[in-house]
Amino acid sequence: MSSHDFLLTYSVSPAEPATDRRKKLADNVRDKIAEIDVPNWFKLKNVETTFAGEIDVTGITDKNKWDNAANEVKRVIAQAYRDCDASTNDVVVNYAMLLSKAGEAFTFKQ
């Protein structure tokens, strides 16, 4: 396992069809994500929906590292879903992440 600096940005939206209930859940999940407190993760003050910091990942190839980082991010963000009684059937989070020493930016969703 190695530590990597990262920049993570995300977009939260209701799953289709975007009902009023799903829109409210998406707003709630977005608010919960903003409250996340993870050691070595820092919410950028002037850029909404962006975290920077350090993350520990495993993997030999860039793709392995990306997959491992994505799984860790999704594990952390899953708590926001649970806190809001939401699921990925209701709310979609799209991410873009840049991981030091692991090539170009990559995207994933939850």
N, C-alpha and C positions, 0 to 999 in steps of 0.2 A: 504494500500500500504506500502511496506517495501523496504528498500534499501539493495541491495545485491552486493557484490564484484563479478566480473566476469572475465573470460578469454575467448576470442572469437577468433577462427581462421577460416579462410575461404579459399575456392578455387574457382576461377572463370574460367569457361570454355565455349566454344561455344556449343550451343545446337546441337544435331544431326539432320540432317547431318551437319557436321562442314564445312560450305562453307567459302570461303575467307572473305565474308562480315561478317559472324558471328564471325570469328576469330578476325577481326579488332574491332568489337563491344565489344567482350570480353576483349580485351586489353584496350579499352577505359574505360569500366566499372571498370576494375581492377584499372586503374590509378585514376579514380574519387573516388573510395572507399578509396584509400590511402590518399586523400585530405580531407576526412570528418572531420569536426570539431564539436564535440558534447561535451557539458559540462560533465566533469567527465569520458570521454572516452579518453584513451591515446594510441596512436599508438606505439607499441614497436619498438625501433630503430634498433635492430639487428636481429629481427625475422620478415621477410616479412609476410604480410597478417595476422597480429595478433593485436588485441586490448585488453586492460585490463582497468578496471575501476569500476565504480559503475552504477547500473541500478535499477530503481524503478519498482517493479513488485507486482502484486496482486495474490492471490491464497492461498488455504489452503494446498492442496497436492503438492508434488513435481511436478507432471505432470501439475497441474494448473499453477505453477510458470514457468515451462519450456515453456508452451504454451504462456504465457503472455510475457516472455522475448523474445521468438522467434518472436512474432508479433511485438514487439517494434524494434528489430533489422531489420526485414524486412521493417518496416515503414521507418526507417532511410536510409537503403540502397536503397530503391525505388527511392530516389532522384538521385542517381548515374545513375540508368536506365533512368530516365527522362532526365537528363542532356545530355545523350549520344544518345537519341532517340532510345533506345533499349527496348526490352520486354523480358519476361521470355520465349518466343518462340524462341528468338535468343541467350540468354545468361543464363546460369545456375550458381547459386552460392550455393555451399555446405558449410555448417557451422558445426563446433563442438564447444560446449559451456560448460563451467563449471561455475555453479552458486553457490555461497556460501550458506550454510544452505538449500540446495535443492538437496541433494543426488549426484548421479554420473553424469558424463558428458553425454550430449545428443546431437543428431544431427538433423538437419533440412535443408531444401533447399528452394531456391526461384527461 
